[in-house]
Amino acid sequence: SQTQGVEDNRKTYNRRSPGQKNGPLSGYSFFFSGIDSTFLIEEKIKRLGGKPVPHNSLTVRKANNNAFFLSDYRSWRKTKYIYAAALGTPMLHYRWLVELEQEFKEKGEVRIFNSKLYIKYRLPVGLDLSRGIYPLQRASHARFWDPPGFMKGKGDTVFHGMTIALALDQKQDTDWKMILRACGATVKTLSDVQKGKGKINVDCCLFASTSLPPHVISTPAYVSKLMQYINDDVPLLDLAWAHQSIIQRKCLPLVGENRYSVSLDHSLSNKCQVFSIKKDRRYEVGDLVQFSRGPKTTSRGRVVGIVSERQGKGCKLEIQLLESNKGFELVDCPSTARIVVDESSLQGNILMLGTKDFYKLGYLPKNSDKSDIFDQVLPKESQM
């Protein structure tokens, strides 16, 4: 049967065991992001027979059965990380290399598809806002290099057949073009549309909302110019819509979800609700964060609202507290207290995993006091 064929292929492909002289990574390409230069990742990859490649040399077809992505979970909002999720490549914590090399030295051979090591070192695809946690990449998706929308090598990518206009600055433009194309979209940027005449037909137009008012004083020129070619009824969306579609592995609705829609008509009120801000990094409503409460107290919680204040006063964030239970556990209860903090209190994102995933991780810090990875504990129904 057809299913049997898939199973059979998978078994032989899983048994692939490279010759010792070539190293266990022989024949495979690797790209990476957010890794300290002292780790010497390129040297380690080459020493084990692998080939470091630039991310922009890959497409879904070239990555399939060939490319791996190595990173740190803190990089989940960087474009290379999002691109890896869009390509469907196996995504692993860079410390996987250390244990793989150790095993290779001890045993003389090791399979690149050692499932025990994969389960231990796989990375989350990102924060899934529909679940409030970070799902780890599923082994079945990695095994078949399934881009979002695919299952066991079959299916349609999440933006298959769509045409998406992209209104971003040049720095972000190139990588997001690649990400959207990997997801099956035809992408139109300002330089593309200026070659044609009149309005263009697109399914939606994407922006980085933090580059628009009220985050900046005036609408950037590249946005105003592109909008001359966009019909009035086209949904205007934040990049978070595309990112969440990749994380949730389905195309989210183009209309009806306020948090993703972008308005180019800005009132001049002193305060306004926003869904994202950019400090040293981007934060969004729904994010799980660590923040200071006074000089010695650190708390954790979920951002439930952001108010931007004009006249350079910055932003205030409403945060629902996640109570520490013991060790790595955080109690995620919708009825816990909410507090308002200044954006200067933010200390970064935290990772919260479902219990099933949490205890399989091989890169947990030894000391829970210094951890930014936590196990989600849901309150018992009797206590709610």
C-alpha positions in Angstrom: 0.0 0.0 0.0 1.0 3.6 -0.4 1.3 4.1 3.4 3.5 1.0 3.6 5.8 2.6 1.0 6.2 5.7 3.1 7.0 3.6 6.2 9.5 1.4 4.3 11.3 4.4 2.8 11.5 6.0 6.2 13.1 3.0 7.9 15.9 2.6 5.3 16.4 6.3 5.3 16.6 6.4 9.1 19.3 3.6 9.1 21.6 5.7 6.9 24.9 5.4 8.7 27.8 7.4 7.3 31.2 5.9 7.0 33.6 6.8 9.8 36.2 8.3 7.5 33.8 11.0 6.3 32.3 11.9 9.6 28.7 11.6 10.7 27.6 14.9 9.0 29.0 14.0 5.6 26.7 14.9 2.8 24.6 17.4 4.8 24.4 21.2 4.9 24.1 23.3 8.0 23.0 26.9 8.6 22.8 28.6 12.0 21.8 31.7 13.9 22.4 33.3 17.3 25.4 31.3 18.4 28.4 32.7 20.3 31.5 33.0 18.1 33.5 31.3 20.9 31.6 28.0 20.2 33.4 27.8 16.8 30.4 26.2 15.2 31.8 26.2 11.6 34.9 24.3 12.7 32.8 21.7 14.6 30.5 21.2 11.6 33.4 20.7 9.2 35.3 18.4 11.6 32.3 16.1 11.6 32.1 16.1 7.8 29.2 18.7 7.4 29.1 21.7 5.2 28.2 25.2 6.6 26.1 27.1 4.0 24.6 30.6 3.9 20.8 30.5 4.6 20.1 32.4 1.4 21.5 29.6 -0.7 18.7 27.4 0.3 15.1 26.8 -1.0 12.6 24.2 0.1 13.8 21.9 -2.7 17.5 22.4 -1.9 17.0 22.0 1.8 14.9 18.9 1.5 16.8 15.8 2.8 19.9 17.9 3.1 19.9 21.0 5.3 19.8 21.2 9.1 19.4 24.3 11.3 21.4 24.9 14.5 20.6 27.7 16.9 19.6 28.7 20.4 15.9 28.9 21.4 16.3 32.7 22.3 16.7 33.4 18.5 13.1 32.3 17.6 12.2 35.8 16.3 15.3 36.2 14.1 14.6 35.8 10.4 17.0 32.8 9.9 15.2 30.9 12.6 11.8 31.7 11.0 13.2 30.7 7.6 14.3 27.3 9.1 10.7 26.8 10.3 9.4 27.8 6.9 11.7 25.4 5.1 10.8 22.5 7.4 14.4 21.7 8.1 15.3 19.7 11.3 15.9 22.5 14.0 18.4 21.6 16.7 20.0 23.3 19.7 23.7 23.8 18.8 24.8 21.7 21.8 23.6 18.7 19.8 26.9 18.9 17.9 28.9 18.5 21.2 27.1 15.3 22.2 27.2 13.9 18.6 30.9 14.4 18.4 31.4 12.9 21.8 29.5 9.8 20.8 31.4 9.6 17.5 34.7 9.6 19.4 33.6 7.0 21.8 31.8 4.6 19.4 33.6 5.3 16.2 30.2 5.9 14.4 27.0 7.7 15.1 23.9 8.3 13.0 22.9 11.8 12.1 19.3 10.6 12.7 19.9 9.3 16.2 16.3 9.9 17.4 17.4 10.0 21.1 19.7 12.9 20.4 17.1 14.6 18.2 14.4 14.4 20.9 16.8 15.8 23.4 18.1 18.8 21.4 15.2 19.8 19.1 14.2 23.4 19.2 10.7 25.1 19.6 9.3 26.5 16.3 8.3 29.6 18.2 5.6 30.8 20.6 2.2 29.5 19.5 -0.3 32.2 20.6 -3.2 29.8 20.2 -1.7 27.6 22.9 0.3 30.1 25.0 3.4 27.8 25.0 6.3 27.0 22.7 5.7 23.7 20.9 8.9 21.8 20.0 9.4 20.8 16.4 7.8 17.4 15.9 10.0 14.5 15.0 7.6 13.4 12.2 7.9 16.9 10.6 11.7 16.9 10.8 12.1 13.3 9.5 10.4 14.3 6.2 11.6 17.9 6.1 7.9 18.9 6.1 7.4 22.7 5.6 4.3 24.1 7.3 1.2 22.7 5.6 3.0 19.4 4.7 2.6 16.0 6.4 5.0 13.1 5.6 6.2 14.8 2.4 2.8 15.6 1.0 0.5 18.6 1.0 0.5 22.3 0.2 2.6 25.0 1.8 0.7 27.4 4.0 0.6 30.4 1.6 0.3 28.2 -1.6 -1.2 30.1 -4.5 -1.3 33.5 -2.6 0.2 36.8 -3.8 1.5 38.9 -0.9 2.7 42.5 -1.0 5.6 43.3 1.3 6.1 46.8 2.7 9.4 46.6 4.6 12.7 48.4 4.7 15.5 46.9 2.7 17.2 45.3 5.8 14.2 43.0 6.4 12.9 42.9 2.9 15.2 40.2 1.5 14.8 37.6 4.3 11.0 38.0 4.5 10.8 37.6 0.7 12.6 34.2 1.1 10.4 33.2 4.1 7.1 33.9 2.2 8.3 32.2 -1.0 9.3 29.1 1.0 5.7 29.1 2.3 4.4 29.1 -1.3 3.6 32.8 -1.8 4.3 35.0 -4.8 5.8 38.1 -3.3 5.6 41.7 -4.6 7.8 44.5 -3.2 7.9 48.2 -4.1 10.6 47.6 -6.8 8.4 44.9 -8.4 5.2 46.9 -8.6 6.9 50.1 -9.9 7.7 48.1 -13.0 4.1 47.6 -13.8 1.1 49.9 -14.4 -1.8 50.6 -12.1 -3.0 48.7 -9.1 -1.9 45.1 -8.4 -3.9 42.1 -7.3 -2.7 40.8 -3.9 -4.3 38.8 -1.1 -2.8 40.9 1.6 0.0 43.4 2.3 2.5 42.8 5.2 4.2 45.5 7.3 6.5 45.6 10.4 4.0 47.4 12.6 6.9 48.7 14.8 8.1 50.7 11.8 4.8 52.6 11.6 3.1 55.3 13.7 2.7 55.5 16.6 6.1 53.8 17.0 7.6 56.3 14.6 6.5 59.9 13.9 5.6 59.5 10.3 4.7 56.7 7.8 7.9 55.6 6.0 8.2 56.7 2.3 8.5 53.0 1.1 5.1 52.3 2.7 3.3 55.4 1.2 4.7 54.6 -2.2 3.6 51.0 -2.1 0.1 51.9 -0.9 -0.5 53.8 -4.2 -0.5 50.4 -5.9 -2.7 48.5 -3.4 -6.5 48.4 -3.6 -8.5 49.8 -0.7 -10.1 46.5 0.3 -6.8 44.6 0.6 -6.1 43.3 4.2 -3.2 45.2 5.8 -1.4 42.8 8.3 1.6 42.8 10.6 4.4 40.3 10.0 3.2 38.5 13.2 0.3 37.1 11.1 2.8 35.3 8.8 5.0 34.2 11.7 2.1 32.7 13.6 0.9 31.0 10.4 4.3 29.3 10.1 4.4 28.3 13.8 0.8 27.0 13.8 1.4 25.3 10.4 -1.8 26.7 8.8 -2.7 30.0 7.0 -4.5 32.1 9.6 -7.5 34.1 8.5 -6.7 37.4 6.7 -9.5 39.3 8.4 -11.3 39.3 11.8 -8.3 39.1 14.1 -7.6 42.6 15.4 -4.1 41.8 16.7 -2.7 41.3 13.2 -4.4 44.1 11.4 -2.5 47.3 10.6 -4.1 50.7 10.3 -2.4 53.5 8.5 -4.8 56.1 9.8 -3.3 57.3 13.1 -5.0 59.6 15.6 -2.9 62.0 17.6 -4.2 60.9 21.0 -1.6 60.8 23.8 -2.1 57.1 24.5 -3.0 54.2 22.2 -3.2 50.4 22.4 -0.5 48.6 20.4 0.2 44.9 19.9 4.0 45.1 19.6 6.9 47.2 20.6 10.6 47.2 19.7 13.3 47.8 22.3 16.6 45.8 22.0 14.2 43.2 20.6 10.6 42.9 19.6 7.9 42.2 22.2 4.2 41.4 21.5 1.0 40.9 23.3 1.0 37.2 24.2 4.7 37.1 24.9 6.0 35.3 27.9 8.5 37.6 29.7 10.8 38.1 32.6 10.8 41.5 34.2 12.1 43.4 37.3 9.9 44.5 40.2 12.2 46.7 42.2 16.0 46.3 42.5 16.0 42.7 43.8 12.8 41.0 42.6 12.3 39.3 39.2 8.9 38.1 38.1 7.5 36.3 35.1 4.3 36.7 33.2 2.3 36.9 30.0 1.9 40.3 28.2 -1.9 40.9 27.9 -1.8 44.6 26.8 0.6 47.3 25.7 -0.1 51.1 25.8 2.1 53.4 23.8 2.5 56.9 25.2 3.4 59.9 23.1 6.0 62.6 23.9 8.7 60.0 24.2 7.2 58.5 27.4 7.7 55.0 26.1 5.2 52.2 26.8 3.4 50.5 29.7 2.7 46.8 29.6 0.0 45.0 31.4 1.3 41.6 32.5 -0.6 38.6 33.9 1.7 37.0 36.5 2.9 33.4 36.2 3.4 32.1 39.7 6.5 30.1 40.4 5.5 26.6 41.8 8.8 24.9 42.5 12.0 24.5 40.5 11.2 24.9 36.8 7.4 25.0 37.2 5.3 28.0 36.4 1.5 28.0 37.2 -0.4 29.3 34.1 -3.7 30.4 35.6 -6.1 32.9 33.8 -7.3 34.3 37.1 -3.9 35.4 38.5 -3.1 39.0 39.3 -2.3 41.5 36.5 0.2 44.3 37.0 1.3 47.3 34.9 5.1 47.8 34.4 7.2 50.2 32.4 8.9 48.8 29.3 12.3 49.5 30.9 11.5 46.7 33.4 11.6 44.0 30.7 14.5 41.5 30.9 13.7 39.3 27.9 11.5 36.4 26.8 11.1 33.2 28.7 10.4 29.8 27.2 7.4 27.8 28.5 6.9 24.3 27.3 4.2 21.7 27.8 5.1 19.1 30.5 5.4 16.3 27.9 8.1 18.2 26.0 9.8 19.8 29.0 11.3 16.7 30.6 12.8 15.4 27.4 15.0 18.5 26.9 18.8 18.1 26.9 19.6 21.8 27.2 17.9 22.7 30.5 20.0 24.9 32.8 21.2 23.0 35.9 20.0 25.7 38.3 16.2 26.6 38.1 16.9 30.0 39.7 18.9 31.1 36.6 16.6 29.4 34.1 14.6 31.1 31.3 13.0 27.7 30.4 10.0 26.6 32.3 7.4 23.8 32.5 3.8 24.9 32.2 1.6 23.8 35.1 -2.1 24.2 34.6 -4.2 24.7 37.8 -6.3 21.8 38.8 -10.0 22.3 38.0 -11.0 22.0 41.6 -8.9 25.1 42.4 -10.2 27.3 39.6 
